[in-house]
Amino acid sequence: MPNLSQQISQTGNCLREPPKVKKGEKRGYIRRENPRRAAQKRQYRALLPGWIAEHPRCEIGPILKQNGFNVHCTGRTVCPHHIRGRRGELLCDTRYFIAACDGECHIPFIHRHHKADAIRLGLLIQ
C-alpha cells in the first residue's frame, strides 16, 4: 500500500497539479451545465426582452402596497418573478411570470423576509 505522498503524486493534488495523463488518453472534465438546461436558458434569454417590453411596470409593488406593506418600488420592470419557480420547463412558462422591479419588491420581500405573506398574496405558489 503506497504512503500518502506516493498516492498524491500518482493521483494529483488539488493544491499542486492535476493527475498525470498518459499519452493518447483524454482528460475527464466536469460538465458545466446540462445541455438541456443550457438550451432552456438560451430560450429564456431570447424570450426575456420581448416579455419585459410587454410588461414595463412592476406588478408586485402595487399588490404589496394595496395590502399594507410599505416597500420601495422603483416601478420599472427589470426581470420576471417566477411564481412557481424556475425548475425545468417552468423557466420559460410565461403563465407563471409576474413583472418585478429591482427595488424592495422582489428579492428582499418575496425571497428573504416575507415568504408566508408572498404565498398568501399569490406571489409564490408551492
SULZIUR-V615836 format. One record per backbone hydrogen bond with DSSP energy under -0.5 kcal/mol. NH is the residue of the N-H (numbers start at 1). CO is the residue of the C=O. If there is no record, write none. Layout:
nh=[NH | NH]
co=[CO | CO]
//
This chain:
nh=[7 | 8 | 9 | 10 | 11 | 12 | 13 | 16 | 25 | 31 | 38 | 39 | 40 | 41 | 42 | 43 | 44 | 45 | 46 | 47 | 48 | 49 | 51 | 52 | 53 | 54 | 55 | 58 | 59 | 60 | 63 | 64 | 65 | 66 | 67 | 68 | 69 | 70 | 71 | 73 | 77 | 77 | 78 | 79 | 81 | 82 | 83 | 83 | 85 | 90 | 91 | 92 | 93 | 94 | 96 | 97 | 98 | 100 | 104 | 109 | 110 | 110 | 111 | 111 | 112 | 113 | 114 | 118 | 119 | 120 | 121 | 122 | 123 | 124 | 125]
co=[3 | 4 | 5 | 6 | 7 | 8 | 17 | 13 | 22 | 29 | 34 | 35 | 36 | 37 | 38 | 39 | 40 | 41 | 42 | 43 | 44 | 45 | 47 | 48 | 49 | 50 | 51 | 75 | 99 | 99 | 59 | 60 | 61 | 62 | 63 | 65 | 64 | 68 | 69 | 71 | 56 | 75 | 100 | 100 | 98 | 80 | 81 | 96 | 82 | 87 | 88 | 89 | 90 | 92 | 93 | 94 | 81 | 79 | 72 | 104 | 105 | 106 | 106 | 107 | 107 | 108 | 109 | 114 | 115 | 116 | 117 | 119 | 118 | 118 | 83]
//
